[in-house]
Amino acid sequence: QGGRKPQALDFRADAHFAVGIEFGPYQTFVCLTDLRGGVRCQQALPLAPQDYGEMLGLVRGQVEGLCGQAGLRPGQLLGVGVGLPGFVNSRRGMMRTGLHASWAGKALAADLEERTGLRVWVDNNVRMRTVWHEMFSRQSTPSTFAYLFVSKGIACPLMIKNDVLAGHRASAGEIGHTTIQPGGPVCPGCGRKGCLEAVAGETALLAQAQAALDEGRAPILASCVRQAGGALTARELLAAQNAGDGAVCAILEGAMSYLGLAVANIFNFISPGLVVVDGLLFQNESNRRQLQQTARQNLYGLAPDEAKIEFLPYEPYLGAYGAAACVVRQALLG
């Protein structure tokens, strides 16, 4: 209808940067990314300290270190994103429950803003991973999808029409504490019986594996643990599974069956266009196959090709990337 022809616009990815921090259950991961999610520098640190003041000082030091390492000019940093497990109220910038009890109820975002002089966004770490996948995974992602993350705990946030659902009390996505085996094992996270986390979370699986070791039923796993210097982690479970340890294979097969049921329930209840599955346990093909097979056997009214499941390659820094993605999203897109 006349007027000027439309022009394509772009922006410089290195015009500004974002710091992402994930306080994970095993380690802390920090990164600096540009506006397209490109990583400029990153670092893995030990588990975050329980002392709240010490943690605030750690964040300030890491932000200054990353900016110095990248040679940023004043004003180039958009802000800091912080992801952590548990109930996190992103609007109030505080954690209700989660990594350390001593952090609960503290004005985390405001306190970090005071320490760093930057804008700070705080949210659940898996919700932040979901934002990264929607913004920077470079995959064709539907506007509504679920993101299942299995680690020490289990969470499954929902992206609904390009917005992550936090829920009325910032507790949406806690699928790990839905009951899947009534009267089952005690959940190490909440103390109730039969949670998904109690039968498929890494803490529960490692406890089952330790029992098998104590009873002499997992000789291959015992060898893997010795080679690791005495440490029993999820990596030793995967190594023993690959080597054919019968006890370990049975433990992981059971866990994948429960997770497959959970994925089927997500499709049956929400009908998302995609369920993204993330976690170290899924690096073994047998685990991916078991989850997918169980999910497809328990679908209602959907053909297997209508229930798309995508397994992500394991990336330990992904939570930090997600936290940085949230900074870009909030600072530039509102």
C-alpha atoms as one frame of an Amber mdcrd trajectory, in Angstrom:
protein
   0.000   0.000   0.000   2.883   2.330  -0.659   5.513   3.690   1.705   9.071
   2.572   2.154  10.097  -0.989   1.489  10.635  -3.088   4.651  14.247  -3.444
   5.702  15.840  -6.367   7.480  17.439  -5.352  10.776  20.159  -7.093  12.746
  22.267  -6.363  15.811  25.876  -6.857  16.749  26.223  -9.912  18.946  29.231
  -8.405  20.706  27.539  -5.091  21.500  26.676  -6.362  24.972  27.318  -9.429
  27.118  25.680 -11.411  29.910  27.010 -13.388  32.866  25.283 -16.682  33.678
  25.746 -18.598  36.926  24.256 -21.958  37.863  24.520 -23.029  41.488  24.111
 -26.730  40.740  23.781 -29.601  43.229  27.337 -30.796  42.565  29.246 -27.789
  41.220  28.924 -24.127  40.317  29.252 -23.114  36.665  29.794 -19.561  35.393
  30.009 -18.155  31.879  30.064 -14.967  29.842  28.090 -14.941  26.576  27.290
 -12.475  23.832  23.794 -11.539  22.673  23.465 -14.682  20.542  24.521 -17.043
  23.296  28.070 -17.364  22.022  30.358 -18.273  24.926  33.359 -15.999  25.471
  34.681 -17.602  28.671  33.518 -20.052  31.324  34.668 -21.711  34.537  33.651
 -24.626  36.764  33.847 -24.147  40.544  33.145 -26.296  43.614  29.690 -26.499
  45.185  28.525 -23.063  46.345  29.258 -22.256  50.013  26.396 -22.444  52.505
  27.338 -19.093  54.008  25.149 -16.516  52.276  27.608 -13.621  52.566  30.452
 -15.751  51.246  28.330 -16.694  48.239  27.577 -13.019  47.480  31.283 -12.245
  47.530  31.983 -15.235  45.281  29.516 -13.972  42.664  31.004 -10.488  42.696
  34.502 -11.901  42.249  33.436 -14.163  39.394  31.667 -11.346  37.558  34.717
  -9.100  37.840  37.009 -11.936  36.777  34.988 -12.823  33.677  34.728  -9.190
  32.598  38.454  -8.723  33.043  39.233 -11.932  31.163  37.050 -10.844  28.222
  38.339  -7.245  28.282  34.863  -5.717  28.475  34.413  -1.949  28.408  32.197
  -0.202  30.998  28.546  -0.527  30.105  28.940  -3.625  27.938  27.555  -6.016
  30.551  23.758  -6.258  30.529  23.544  -8.046  33.860  23.833 -11.322  35.721
  21.542 -14.358  35.656  21.589 -16.811  38.562  19.941 -20.230  38.375  19.539
 -22.628  41.262  17.384 -25.685  42.021  14.228 -25.506  44.108  11.323 -23.091
  44.506  12.604 -19.764  43.188  10.368 -16.711  42.924  11.828 -14.840  39.961
   9.577 -11.806  40.437  10.762 -11.277  43.996  14.296 -12.479  43.266  14.394
 -14.929  46.142  14.576 -18.655  46.858  11.906 -20.305  48.995  13.517 -23.747
  49.205  16.433 -25.259  47.391  20.190 -25.626  47.432  21.036 -24.342  50.940
  18.510 -23.652  53.710  20.572 -20.645  54.836  19.747 -18.883  51.550  15.973
 -19.309  51.850  13.936 -16.124  52.123  16.897 -13.877  51.343  16.535 -11.071
  48.789  19.066 -12.756  46.522  18.622 -10.602  43.420  18.616  -7.322  45.360
  21.621  -8.313  47.456  23.608  -9.305  44.362  22.642  -6.072  42.616  23.996
  -4.149  45.600  27.257  -6.122  45.541  27.835  -6.010  41.777  26.187  -2.753
  40.703  24.443  -4.678  37.927  20.943  -5.872  37.164  20.406  -9.415  38.415
  17.777 -11.985  37.510  17.238 -15.095  39.649  15.178 -18.150  38.703  14.975
 -21.926  38.889  17.942 -23.386  37.013  15.866 -25.726  34.836  13.464 -22.959
  33.820  16.566 -21.082  32.680  17.722 -24.103  30.673  14.309 -24.065  29.015
  14.796 -20.429  28.004  18.206 -21.253  26.512  16.707 -24.038  24.419  13.984
 -21.750  23.105  16.423 -18.906  22.296  19.788 -20.403  21.413  19.570 -24.153
  20.719  19.241 -23.455  16.981  16.685 -26.241  16.826  13.196 -25.936  15.410
  11.282 -25.698  18.694   7.492 -25.509  18.986   5.985 -22.646  20.978   4.804
 -25.131  23.618   7.230 -27.766  24.887   8.367 -29.469  28.097  11.954 -29.702
  29.352  12.703 -32.773  31.487  15.958 -32.496  33.421  17.256 -35.401  35.493
  20.123 -34.874  37.910  20.250 -35.100  41.701  16.636 -33.982  41.442  14.120
 -34.081  38.599  12.272 -31.113  37.123  10.138 -30.484  34.055   9.261 -26.843
  33.318   6.816 -26.001  30.548   7.322 -23.399  27.846   3.795 -22.356  26.833
   3.522 -20.057  23.829   7.098 -18.856  24.323   6.715 -18.123  28.036   7.959
 -20.373  30.846   5.232 -21.329  33.317   6.305 -20.601  36.891   2.910 -21.215
  38.477   1.053 -19.408  41.256   3.714 -20.141  43.895   6.754 -20.465  41.600
   6.599 -24.251  41.991   5.542 -25.324  38.496   7.706 -28.032  36.958   8.432
 -30.064  40.118   7.544 -33.351  38.463  10.175 -35.083  40.586   7.834 -34.851
  43.568   4.773 -36.282  41.874   3.905 -39.751  43.197   4.583 -42.494  40.680
   4.899 -45.525  43.002   2.475 -45.217  45.951   4.075 -46.594  49.100   7.433
 -46.806  47.349  10.895 -45.742  48.552  11.314 -42.632  50.670  12.244 -39.614
  48.540  15.642 -38.185  49.550  14.422 -34.715  48.577  11.075 -34.351  50.329
  10.749 -37.379  52.619   7.493 -38.657  51.117   7.161 -42.134  49.627   7.085
 -43.059  45.969   8.090 -39.768  44.301   9.564 -39.954  40.826  12.776 -38.603
  42.374  12.785 -41.523  44.832  12.962 -44.079  42.025  14.763 -42.215  39.223
  16.779 -39.298  40.630  20.559 -39.651  40.777  20.654 -39.624  44.586  18.220
 -42.532  44.746  20.014 -44.467  42.010  23.385 -44.046  43.693  21.883 -45.302
  46.967  20.574 -48.407  45.167  23.972 -48.913  43.542  25.761 -48.564  46.883
  23.489 -51.236  48.341  24.392 -53.531  45.439  28.081 -52.876  46.095  27.701
 -53.589  49.815  25.985 -56.887  49.017  28.597 -57.891  46.430  26.090 -57.906
  43.550  27.888 -55.365  41.332  31.453 -56.545  40.631  31.911 -54.456  37.479
  30.694 -51.344  39.255  33.140 -52.086  42.091  35.972 -52.103  39.546  34.764
 -48.818  38.033  34.653 -47.236  41.480  38.199 -48.386  42.252  39.417 -46.904
  38.972  37.731 -43.620  39.931  39.646 -43.485  43.198  36.782 -44.740  45.332
  34.144 -42.286  44.123  30.668 -43.533  43.223  28.965 -41.077  40.891  26.564
 -41.272  37.978  29.553 -41.585  35.642  30.591 -44.847  37.306  27.019 -46.116
  36.951  27.091 -45.415  33.218  30.493 -47.048  32.800  29.326 -50.169  34.647
  26.130 -50.264  32.608  28.115 -50.097  29.370  30.307 -52.926  30.630  27.257
 -55.115  31.335  26.998 -55.066  35.144  23.692 -56.874  35.727  22.762 -55.098
  38.953  23.459 -51.656  37.518  21.614 -52.436  34.284  18.551 -53.461  36.307
  18.687 -50.289  38.419  18.879 -48.000  35.393  16.295 -49.966  33.417  13.829
 -49.490  36.262  14.605 -45.780  36.481  14.144 -45.274  32.741  10.818 -47.102
  32.860   9.540 -44.694  35.519  10.854 -41.705  33.591   9.197 -43.042  30.445
   5.890 -43.209  32.314   6.390 -39.609  33.438   7.043 -38.505  29.853   3.917
 -40.347  28.657   1.906 -38.625  31.395   3.232 -35.246  30.234   2.110 -35.933
  26.673  -1.258 -37.288  27.789  -1.954 -34.335  30.096  -0.388 -31.327  28.356
   0.129 -32.539  24.760   3.240 -30.425  24.168   4.788 -30.307  20.727   8.037
 -31.668  22.142   9.599 -33.071  25.317  13.278 -32.182  25.606  15.232 -34.611
  27.819  18.461 -33.484  29.445  20.847 -35.137  31.906  24.017 -37.172  32.189
  22.123 -40.482  32.491  20.905 -40.197  28.906  24.356 -40.367  27.381  23.946
 -44.159  27.241  21.888 -45.242  24.249  20.193 -48.028  26.225  18.721 -45.471
  28.639  17.375 -43.288  25.859  15.870 -46.327  24.173  14.205 -47.584  27.379
  12.663 -44.211  28.197  11.380 -43.730  24.669   9.959 -47.248  24.457   8.081
 -46.956  27.758   6.751 -43.514  26.861   5.398 -44.706  23.529   3.754 -47.759
  25.109   1.790 -45.517  27.474   0.557 -42.784  25.146  -3.162 -42.180  24.818
  -4.587 -41.125  21.471  -1.204 -40.162  20.023   0.911 -41.953  17.459   4.607
 -42.286  18.345   5.593 -39.694  15.725   3.132 -37.246  17.312   4.977 -37.429
  20.647   8.390 -36.054  19.778  11.193 -36.630  22.310  14.555 -34.902  21.874
  17.591 -35.993  23.903  20.217 -33.296  24.399  23.942 -34.036  24.364  25.180
 -33.640  27.917  26.675 -30.190  28.546  27.620 -29.386  32.166  27.593 -25.628
  31.502  24.088 -25.574  30.057  22.509 -24.190  33.255  24.942 -21.258  33.191
  24.203 -20.695  29.496  20.516 -20.655  30.379  21.069 -18.069  33.096  22.869
 -15.829  30.584  20.070 -16.386  28.058  17.581 -15.129  30.661  19.588 -11.915
  31.012  19.445 -11.335  27.248  15.737 -12.159  27.161  14.796  -9.951  30.103
  17.084  -7.023  29.288  16.315  -6.806  25.575  12.914  -8.433  25.130  11.287
  -7.652  28.460
